[in-house]
Amino acid sequence: MRHAFMEAVSARLIAAGIGVFRYQFPYMEAGRRAPDPPGVLITTVRAAIEIAAKAAPELPLFAGGKSLGGRMTSTAASQSPLPGVRGIAFLGFPLHAPGKPGRSRADHLRDVGVPMLFLQGTRDSLAELGELRPVLDELGERAQLFVVEGGDHSFHVLKRSGKSDGDVLDELCARTAEWIDGVGGLRPSA
């Protein structure tokens, strides 16, 4: 939650009028590299959503995360609805292991009952777009895709793109804010 990427995304979303509640999984808090078992990750997601809802009950609630955090959020939602959550945003959905294209990590998405926004880079080694697009097509109107041309899993782009990492983060957050508004996450007018 204190990673520079997450801090930059949070600051931009806040500037766009979107409240942000960040948290981290126990393995990150303990400084371990290996993720906790799925049950611990899902319990953490549910606890964070509950705390966020109590902290700002007057605000529309959306969930999501970067990579594993987003996938665990959707996994939790596929098992039973996340109370009050109107949609899930993924900053780099980890569809498969690097160099091992596949779709099995997305099987649970068909059981997610809320709109989903997938923000993905064209150079993301954890989600080849040729594998991801058919998954999203199957989800129909529940899934929207925003592609960052030349972006990797961390949304870094090549210098020749003419964009900075900051430009890309601005695009990601603007698209997220538009999607939230479209789903019904009304923000205060600027």
Steps between C-alpha positions, in 0.01 A plus 500: 500500500800728541648416162568812292256378232215457749573836661502674161173334393339583834603866479358532149172332591464723804565806281216375276264494798519127568558391858768235534549236769829314469600188688751222463501127542661341807793359301590850379464644847740232627747566218464153346521441127270198481130590505273378776266208424191603300274472806708758687510731196124481450430555870725808485311636197166454675628663822635800307169549317309482827728757665485731197120484495484587870753784461298673226146360495372791291732424205443252218730204545728357230776245550800381311872492504828455324575152368449240775294746705251542219482128430437422867229767508320340206554153648333616822213652300458178302454300820236735641413861424713767665247702703435839343766469229375642169795398283856370493797666327813303412833674453670223306297182541749209532340259255792259480860442605764676288557312177222248576186631329174361633161603628433285805569787743196673351252214536353655815417828324180356352368481858569867577170687488623861478657705220875460456762730348822345373791740453773313311821571314576353159839375628361344820673162529233387749205566271549463127212688342436211260416291806316773693267632229303172458453483878359851503283430195341213693424738789311731265393842622627433853860537379672802351860513382732798491827427323823687559696474178853383578431462873645211696349342813603807701382730219851617415516602136797520270660845463426498130128508585538868582316448829632508852393265776311797645310548173398135508387521864295809410329298223437200727345711772293712261361185341428351842316816609293499179413136551399557862274785392348280229429219744332740738774602739402862508780730611473853629497747213827684449 
